[in-house]
C-alpha cells in the first residue's frame, strides 16, 4: 500500500483530505474515511487490513472496523497541530 505521509494545508487531492479536514475528524473513523485521508481507495485499505499491512490502528466495535484517528494524525505527522481546543 503506497501512502503519502505528508499532510498539507492545500487543496484536496482527488481522494485525499486537507489538513483541516483531517484535524476535524472524530476520535474514531470508518475505514473508508481513513482510506480517503491517506489518498487511497477503500478496497486497498480493507485488503491491507486483511493482510496485516494497514499502517493505522484498527479496532472492532460491534462488528464494524474503526480506525483510531490519533494513529492517523501520528502517521501524517500532524499530532502537534492539535490543541485541546481543536477537539
Residue pairs with C-beta under 8 A, 6 or more apart in sequence:
1 40
1 44
1 45
1 47
1 48
1 53
1 54
1 55
2 40
3 38
3 39
3 40
3 55
3 75
4 16
4 38
4 39
5 75
5 76
5 77
6 76
6 77
7 19
7 22
7 76
7 77
7 78
8 18
8 19
9 18
9 19
9 20
10 18
11 18
12 18
12 21
13 39
14 39
15 35
15 36
15 39
15 40
15 41
16 36
16 37
16 38
16 39
17 36
17 37
19 78
19 81
21 37
22 37
22 72
22 73
22 76
22 78
23 73
23 78
23 81
23 82
23 86
24 86
25 33
25 37
25 69
25 72
26 69
27 68
27 69
27 70
28 59
28 61
28 66
28 67
28 68
28 69
29 37
29 66
29 67
29 69
29 72
30 64
30 65
30 66
30 67
31 42
31 45
31 46
31 49
31 58
31 65
31 66
31 67
32 42
32 45
33 67
34 45
34 56
34 67
34 72
35 41
35 42
35 44
35 45
37 72
37 76
38 45
38 55
38 72
45 54
48 54
48 55
49 58
49 65
55 75
56 67
56 68
56 71
56 72
56 75
57 67
57 68
57 70
57 71
58 65
58 66
58 67
58 68
59 65
59 66
59 67
59 68
60 66
70 79
73 79
73 81
73 82
